[in-house]
Amino acid sequence: MKPNAFLLLTLVLVLAAACTPVEPGGPAGIAVTDAWARAAVTGNSAAYMTLRNKSTVADRLVKAESDVAGAVELHKTTMEGGMMKMAPVDGVDLPAQGQAELKPGGLHVMLIGLTRELRAGEKIKLKLYFEKAGMQEVDVEVRK
């Protein structure tokens, strides 16, 4: 193969790879909307949001982090024997082209051992880790 033909072939392959969609598309694959957390002076709080998987491949939220809490866990609220109970979950499934709602009384991100007060109107940072889409940092509005 002539050197010019080799360079041309290499350029075509590089451009083709750059134009090929990657599933689930990194941060663009997951849309986070209506992210909010409960205001709290001390103790614990919770964050809620809607996660939309815009990809054609299922994904899973597996971890969350924030500097406003000593620990951050994914939790689910259930009703057992007439009492509300919370328990950690190992992840939140996001079907392809689907969504998951993290809301009061259901799935949520638990902020345990707040390191500072969370005041209504401010925004805090939350890092969300997905199996396929990787890490996405979100601004979370603190509400009463």
C-alpha positions as CSV (number, residue, x, y, z in Angstrom):
1,M,0.0,0.0,0.0
2,K,1.3,3.4,-0.9
3,P,2.0,5.8,2.0
4,N,-0.6,8.3,0.9
5,A,-3.3,5.6,0.6
6,F,-2.4,4.3,4.0
7,L,-2.7,7.8,5.5
8,L,-6.1,8.3,3.7
9,L,-7.4,4.9,5.1
10,T,-6.2,5.8,8.6
11,L,-7.9,9.2,8.4
12,V,-11.2,7.6,7.2
13,L,-11.1,5.0,10.0
14,V,-10.4,7.7,12.7
15,L,-13.3,9.9,11.4
16,A,-15.7,6.9,11.2
17,A,-14.8,6.0,14.8
18,A,-15.4,9.6,15.9
19,C,-18.8,9.6,14.3
20,T,-20.0,6.3,15.7
21,P,-22.4,6.7,18.6
22,V,-21.3,5.3,21.9
23,E,-23.9,3.6,24.1
24,P,-25.1,4.9,26.4
25,G,-23.3,8.1,25.4
26,G,-21.7,9.2,28.7
27,P,-23.3,12.0,30.6
28,A,-25.6,12.8,27.6
29,G,-27.1,9.3,28.0
30,I,-28.7,10.1,31.4
31,A,-30.8,13.2,31.9
32,V,-31.3,14.3,35.5
33,T,-34.3,16.6,36.1
34,D,-36.0,18.2,39.1
35,A,-33.2,17.4,41.5
36,W,-34.0,18.6,45.0
37,A,-33.1,17.9,48.6
38,R,-34.8,18.5,51.9
39,A,-33.6,21.5,54.0
40,A,-32.1,20.3,57.3
41,V,-30.1,21.9,60.1
42,T,-28.4,18.7,61.4
43,G,-28.7,14.9,61.1
44,N,-29.9,13.5,57.7
45,S,-31.6,14.6,54.6
46,A,-32.7,13.1,51.3
47,A,-32.4,14.0,47.6
48,Y,-34.9,13.3,45.0
49,M,-34.9,13.5,41.2
50,T,-36.1,12.0,37.9
51,L,-33.5,10.0,36.0
52,R,-34.2,9.5,32.2
53,N,-32.1,7.0,30.2
54,K,-32.0,8.4,26.7
55,S,-29.9,5.5,25.6
56,T,-31.0,2.3,23.8
57,V,-29.0,0.3,26.5
58,A,-30.2,-0.2,30.1
59,D,-28.1,1.4,32.8
60,R,-28.0,1.5,36.6
61,L,-27.4,4.1,39.2
62,V,-24.9,2.4,41.6
63,K,-23.6,5.1,43.9
64,A,-23.9,8.7,44.9
65,E,-21.5,11.1,46.7
66,S,-21.7,14.6,48.2
67,D,-19.5,16.7,50.4
68,V,-22.5,17.8,52.5
69,A,-22.8,14.4,54.2
70,G,-20.6,11.9,55.9
71,A,-22.2,9.1,54.0
72,V,-24.5,8.9,50.9
73,E,-26.6,5.8,50.2
74,L,-29.3,4.8,47.8
75,H,-32.4,3.9,49.7
76,K,-36.0,2.7,49.3
77,T,-38.9,3.4,51.6
78,T,-41.4,0.6,52.1
79,M,-44.5,0.0,54.2
80,E,-44.2,-3.0,56.5
81,G,-46.9,-3.8,59.1
82,G,-48.3,-0.3,58.9
83,M,-44.9,1.3,59.5
84,M,-42.7,3.2,57.0
85,K,-39.2,1.7,56.8
86,M,-36.1,2.7,54.9
87,A,-33.4,0.3,53.7
88,P,-30.3,0.7,51.5
89,V,-30.5,-0.7,47.9
90,D,-27.6,-1.7,45.8
91,G,-28.7,0.3,42.8
92,V,-31.5,1.9,40.8
93,D,-32.3,0.3,37.4
94,L,-32.8,2.5,34.4
95,P,-34.3,0.7,31.5
96,A,-33.3,1.6,28.0
97,Q,-35.3,4.7,26.9
98,G,-37.0,4.6,30.3
99,Q,-36.8,6.5,33.6
100,A,-36.7,6.1,37.4
101,E,-38.3,8.5,39.8
102,L,-36.6,9.1,43.1
103,K,-39.3,10.6,45.3
104,P,-40.5,10.9,48.9
105,G,-42.0,7.6,50.0
106,G,-40.0,5.6,47.4
107,L,-36.4,5.4,46.1
108,H,-34.1,8.3,47.1
109,V,-30.6,9.3,47.8
110,M,-30.0,9.4,51.6
111,L,-27.6,12.1,52.9
112,I,-26.4,10.7,56.2
113,G,-24.6,12.7,58.9
114,L,-24.8,16.2,57.3
115,T,-21.5,18.1,57.5
116,R,-23.3,21.4,57.4
117,E,-26.8,22.9,57.4
118,L,-28.8,22.6,54.1
119,R,-30.7,25.9,53.7
120,A,-33.7,26.3,51.4
121,G,-32.8,28.1,48.2
122,E,-29.2,27.0,48.0
123,K,-27.8,24.4,45.7
124,I,-25.6,21.5,46.6
125,K,-23.5,19.2,44.4
126,L,-24.3,15.5,44.1
127,K,-22.1,13.0,42.1
128,L,-24.1,10.2,40.5
129,Y,-22.3,7.1,39.3
130,F,-23.9,4.9,36.6
131,E,-22.6,1.5,35.5
132,K,-22.4,2.5,31.8
133,A,-22.8,6.3,31.6
134,G,-20.1,6.9,34.3
135,M,-20.2,9.8,36.7
136,Q,-22.4,12.8,36.4
137,E,-22.3,15.8,38.7
138,V,-25.7,17.5,39.4
139,D,-26.8,20.7,41.1
140,V,-29.5,19.9,43.6
141,E,-31.8,22.6,44.9
142,V,-32.5,22.6,48.6
143,R,-36.2,23.0,49.4
144,K,-38.3,23.2,52.6
